[in-house]
Amino acid sequence: MNIYDGANQLEQDLRNTQEVADLKLAFEAVKANELAYKLFDKVQNKQFELQQKQMQSQEITDDDIESMRQLTDQLQNYSEIKNLMDKEQKMNSMMEELNKIISKPIAEIYQDK
């Protein structure tokens, strides 16, 4: 089997996991709540803005940090967003485990000094 065939199969298998299904439903619930979705979008835009500043070696100001903190504090007011964050965490845990499995041959090279 070609390694890319295996990667494509993994992608298809991933699509069929409960974690992906739960994440999709959670995101649809956020989108269904107009206020929650607008806030979610604001937070994503602010994160992107701060990442751009970092990549361009621009200073992230106290005002930037405070603005982001206020936005993220507001996220807690929406059960849909809290549920989405929980599903994202579960998805991230699975992805970390998959990454450990996939990168095991490389890690073993460095362990066998």
Order of alpha helices (4+ residues) and beta strands (2+ residues): alpha-alpha-alpha-alpha-alpha-alpha
